[in-house]
Amino acid sequence: MKTLHTDIAVIGAGTAGLAAYRAARNAGKRALLIEGGPYGTTCARVGCMPSKLLIAAAEAAHAARHTEPFGVQVPGGVTVDGAAVMQRVKRERDRFVGFVLESVENLPAEDKLHGYARFVSDTVLRIDDHTEVHAERVVIATGSRPAIPGPFKALGDRLVVNDDVFSWDTLPRRVAVFGPGVIGLELGQALARLGVDVRVFGVSGSLGGISDPEVRQAARRIFQGEFYLDPDARVLETKRVGDEVELRYIALDNTERTERFDYALVATGRRPNVDGLGLENTSLALDERGVPRFDRHTMQAGKSAIFIAGDANADAPLLHEAADEGRIAGENAASFPVVKAGLRRAALGVVFCDPQIALVGTPYRSLPAGRFVIGQVDFGNQGRSRVMLKNQGLLRVYAESGSGRFLGAEMVGPAAEHIGHLLAWAVQQELTVARMLDMPFYHPVIEEGLRTALRDAQARIKATQRQAA
């Protein structure tokens, strides 16, 4: 057993781990990056980038099929070459992974250690059976993995998660998707647009992370008009029959159906990779999921010399959040026992379905009871959206009723990824709705729909202020 000493040990070489390592090194500390699996971030390998590649192919097919309303004919119709689609997805995915691998390869060899880490104590780690690492501080950045409910495991290799989709050589004929969250909704719609017969099933009505019931209902109507979607499904039985998955369920028309699929794509959430770390050997207090309790502004676990960042802490499992958290964890690990709050940006989430979903700032479910107003716009008659035949969706903006401070928004609609950014900046700058309306709005643009929603909110703010007076 070899023994190594370092200032900071970083467990995991994904987005958060690399950010923590670099922050620690920039602070002049020795840092050791420990990775048990292949290098390359979740985003590059099985997340953001390959999913957007599949979505881009789906959008191309969808656009080609819907040219007739513009007076444009596509002779011979549209065909999808599933093998060619997946070939490009994998080729470009490997290119993105290559960029990450190149950055890791450029790190000093003595700063990298391959193997799976387990805590012996708060500051001693055992790496497989070959190395013991003594660190002054530790950053946990071990990421997450798909969570698979027990009943699905009997499906064997007919069960797939998003990681598996991007290894397909061609597209299957029929897929049942369980979980219409971000991953399930994006992949379910993309597969449907690429000609796969898709059924998407959810529980409790949840859809794309939307908490505003009006926006969620608008999204439900839109997506149900394109592919089979039941966010509140009654699935009676799921079993494997030969090389297929047999599904018995109550359909939207209340009839019982039995259908078979090539695969069941399970997208029912992710779980932090902390269960194999030997956290029982540390002084850390754990929550009900086994995740160390930590301060989301400093990333410190309790008062210990251990910090946790990225998907491993299950706080905000998004790449930009992981990068921020890793940097904060690395900086505070370097300065420990002195720690300080780092910059946590305004909440921003985007679902790359079509129309897109954007969730900004304070969600509807967390609005202060009795102290907010809502402004909204339906994109059905919004000028630029109608020109492009993208005129469907709903945006709802939230503001404090007294001060008029902008709190957040939930949206399904065109250009949501861009409008979401504008609104996240407004939240972070603590702008009022009145101040936002002072900003320029060009014509004709989709953002004019945002102005309509803000004007609606401002009218309600003034009405509540008059009532209070």
N, C-alpha and C positions, 0 to 999 in steps of 0.2 A: 504494500500500500504506500503510494507516494504521498507526500505532504506538500501542499502549496500554501503560501501566505499572500494575502492581498488586502488592499484597503476596502474594496467593494467587489462583491460577487454578484453578478447579474444572471439570474436563472431564466433563460429564454432569449432567443435571438430574433424575435419578430420585431414588429414596428416599435412597440413600447420598450423592449429590451435594448434594441440598437440605440434608441433615443437616450435611454438611461446610461448606457455605456459611454456614449459620446459626451453627455453632460458631465459625467464623472471625470472623464479624461480631460475635458476642457477646464475642469476645476483643479487640475494638477494631481489627481489621485490615480493610484494604480487600480485598474479594473480588470476583472476576469469575466469573460462572456461564456456561459455554460449552456450548451444546447444538446439535447438528446436525440432530436429528430433531424430531418434534412433542413438545411438552411433555406431561407425564402419565406416571406411573410404570408399569413393567411390571405391577405388582400390579393397578392400577386398570384398565389397558387390556386386557391379555390374560392376566392371571394369577389371583391370589387371588380377586378379586371376581367377574368374569364366570364363572369356573369354579364358584364356590359358588352362583351364581344358577342355573346349569344343574343342579347337583346338587340344589338345593332343589326344583326342578320334578320331577326324577326321584324324589326321596324322597316327594313328594306322590302321584305316580302309583303308586309301589310300595306305599305305605301303603293307598291306596284299593283296591288289588287284593288285599290280604291282611287284610281285616276279618273274614272268615268264621269263623276260629278263635275270635274274641271273641263270636260270636253276632250279628254286625252284618252286614246285607245291604246291598249297593249295587245297587239296581234298575237294570237295563240295562247293567251293566258299566262299565268305564272306557275312555274314549277320550282320546287325546292330540292336541291341535291343535298341530302342529309350528310353524306360523307364529306362533301366539300365544305359544308358549314362547320362541321366538327374539326375538320383539318385546319381551317383558318383559326378557329377558337384555340386549338391546342398550340398551333404555331406561334400565334401572337402572345398567348399566355406564357409560353416558354421564353419568349423574348423579354417580357416584363420580369419574369423570375430571374432571367439572366442578369438584368441590371442589379437586382438585389444581391445575387450571388457575387457579382463583381465587387460590390461595395464591401461585402464581408471578407472576400478573399484579400482585399487590400489592407485589412486590419493586421496588426502584428501577430505572428503565429503564437507568441507567448501569451497573448491576451485571449486566446480561444481554447476551450476545453470541451471535448465531445463526450457526452454521457448524460445519464439521468441523475439529477441531484435529489438527495433526501436530507432533511435536517437531522443532525445528531443533537444539536442544541441551537440556540438563537443565532450563533455565529460560526458554527461548524457544520459543514456539508460533506456528505459522502457521495462521490460520483461513481455510480455503478460499484464495481469492486476494485477499482484501480487507483483512486485518488481521494485524499481527504483535504478539503479546502478550509483554511482558517481565515475568516474575513472579519474585518472590523464592523462592516455593515453589509446587508444583503438586500437586493431588489428582486422581488418575485414578479416575473413578466412571462408567465407560462402559457398565456392565451386561453383558448376555449376549444370545445369540440361539440359536434351536434349531440343533442340530447334525444335519445331514442326510447320512447315508452316501451315497457316490457312486452306487451302483446304483439308488437310488430316484429320482434326478433325472430319469431318462428318463420318469417318469410324468407330467411336465408339471403341468398344473393339476388332475390327479387326485390329486396328492400334496398333503396339507395338514399344517400344524403347528397347535399349539394356538391360535396367533394367528388363524389362518384360521377356526377353528370358530365364533368369536364374531362373525363377519361373515355367517354363513349366514342366509338369509331364512326357511328352514324346515329341517326335519330330513331327512336323506337316508334311503334305504331300507336300505342295507347299507354297513358300514364295517369295514375291516381295520385294527386298531391294532397298531403295532409299538413295543414297549417298555412293559412293565408296571411302570414306575417310578411315581413320585408322579403325574405328569401323565397317563400312559397308563392307569393303574388308575382314577383318578378319572373321567376322561372316558369311558373304555370302559364302566364300570359305569353311569354316568349315561345314556349313549346307549342302552345295552341296556334300562334301566328305562323309557326313553321310547319304546320300541317299535322301535328300530333293530336290525337283525340285525347283531350284532357278533362278530368273532373277534379275540382278543388274543393276540399272539405275543411271546415273549421269548427270551433266550439265557441259557445257563448257570444256569437255575433262579432267577434273581434276581426278587424280587417286592416292590414297595413299599419298597425300601431296607432290608428286614429282614435282619439277619445271623445271628440265632439260628435254627438249623435246625428246632427244634421249633415255634417261632412261625411260621416261614415255611411249614412243612408244614401247620399248622392253617389259616393264611390261604389256602393253595392249595386245600385241601379245601372251605372255605367258598365261595370265589368260583367254583370250578368247578361248584358246585351251582347257580349262578345264571346264568352265561353262559360261553361258550366261552373258555377260558384255557389256554394252553400256555406256561409260563414257560421251557421248554427245547425250543423248537420246531425242527423241521427243515423249513425253507422251501426248496423246490427251485428255484422260479422265480417272479419277479414281473415282469409286463410290462403295458403298456397295450394294450388292444384297443378301438378306437373311443373312446367316452367312459366306458370302464370300466377297472378294474384287474383283471387276471386273475392269480390266485394258485394255484400248485401246491405242495402241502405234504403231509407225512406227518401224519395226524391222530392224536389221542390213542389211537385203537384200532388204530394201526399200518397203516391203509389209506391209500393215496395218493388225494388229492382235488384236484380243480380247481374253483375257484369264482371268481365275479366280484363285484366290489364297486364302489359309486359312488366311493368314495375310499379312499386309504391314508393313515391318520393316523399320522405318524411322530413318535414321542415318545421318541427314543433319546438324550436328553440335550441339554445346552446347552453352548455354547462362549463364553468371554469375548470381549468386543468390544475386543480390544487389537491385533489384527493390522493395523489401518489407522492406528495412532498414530505410526508412524515411530520406534518404540522403538530401532531400530538406530542412531539418531542420539544416543542418550543413553549414559550410563555404566553403565546398569543391567545386572545379570546376569539372564538369563531362564531359566526352566525349560523342560522339553521341550515344553510347550504354548505357549511364547512369552510366558508371564506373568511379570512381574517377581518376583524372589524378595523376600519381605518378611517382616517380623516381625508375626505376627497379633495381638500385644498392643499394638503401637504403630502399626501399619499403615505403617511406614516401609520403603521399598524400599532395602535395603542401608544405607549411611550417607548417602544422598543427601537432597536437599531435595524428593524426590518421595514421595508417599504414595498408596496404592491401597486402595479400599474397595468393598464391595458385591459384586455378581456378577462384576465385572471381575477380582477376584482368585481366584474359583472356590473359595473356602475353605468358606463356609457360605451357599449361595445361598437365603437366607430373608429375608423383609422385616424382621423384628425384628433380625436380625443385620446387615443392610445399614444400618439406622438407627444401631445401635450403632457399627459400623465407621466410618460417615461422621462421626459425632460425634467419635470418637477421632482420626480422620485430620485433621479440621478443627482440633481443639484442638492437636494436635501440630504441624501446619503453622504455626499461629499462634505457637507457642512455640519453634519450631526456631531454633537447633540443639539446644535442650534438649527432649528428648522423654521421655515416661513411659508406662508401661503403663496402658491404660484397662481398664475393667471389661468382661470377657468373661463373659457369663452361662453357666450350665449349658446344655449342649446339649439342645435340645428340637425334635423334628420330629413333625408330625402329617400323616397322609394322610386326607383326608375322603371315603374310601370308606365303605361300610356292610357289616359293622362297620368302625369306624375302626382305624387303625394309629397307635401312638405309640412313638417312639424317644427315650429319655431317658438323659442322662449317658453313661457309658462303654458303647459297644455290645458285644455278645457277642464279636465278632471281636477286640476290643482288651482283653479281660479279662486280668489278670495270671495267667499259667499257674500252676496248682497252688495259688493263693492266694485262691480265691473259692468261695462257695457260691451255689446257686440255689434260690429258693423259687418256687412256681408255684401258679396256680389255673386250673382249667378252668371257664368260665362256663356250662357245660351245665346245672348244677343250682344256680346261684347264685340266691338267692331273688328279688330285685327284677328281675333280668334275665329270669327265667322268667315273672314276672307280666306283663311287657311283651312277651313273646315275642321278646326280644333275647338269648336265652340261648345264644350261641355265641361261641367265641373262647378265647384263651389268653393269660395274663399271666405273664411270668417276670421276677423281680426278682433283682438281683445284689448281693452284699455281700462285703467282705473277710472271710476266714474267721477271722482272728485278732482284729481290732479290732471287727468287726461293722459297720464303716462302710458305709453304703449307697452303691453305686457307680452303679447305673443300672437300666434295664429296657427290655424290648421287649414289645410287646403288640399283639394284634389282638382287638378286642372292643368291647362297648358303652361309651359315654361315655369313650372313650380320650382325647379332647381335654382333658377335665377331669381325669382321673386323671393324665395326662401332666404337667399343670401342677403338681399336688400333688407328684409325684415329682421334677420339676425343681427345685422349691423345696427339697425335702429334700436333693438333691445339692448345691445351691449352699450350703446351710447346714451341709453335712458332717455330717448327722445319722447316728446309728447306727440299725440296725433296731430295737433295743430302745427307743430314744427315739421313733421313729415309732409304735411300738405303744402308747406312752403317750398318743398324741393321741386325740381323741374320734372315734368312728365311730357315726353315727346308725343307726337301724334303722326300716324296711328301705330300704337304699340299695345301689346298685351298688358303692360304695366298700367295702362289707363283703367283697367279693371280693378287693380289695387287701389287707385285713387278713388274709385266709386265706393269701395268698401270703407276706406278711411273717412270719406265724407259722411257716410252713413253713421260711422262710429262717432264722428265729431258732432253731428246733430244730436245724437243721444246723450253725449257728454254735456252739451249745452242745456239740454232739457232737464237733466238731473241737477245741474247747477242752479237752474232757475227754481226748481222745486225746493232745493235746499235753502235758497235765499228767501 
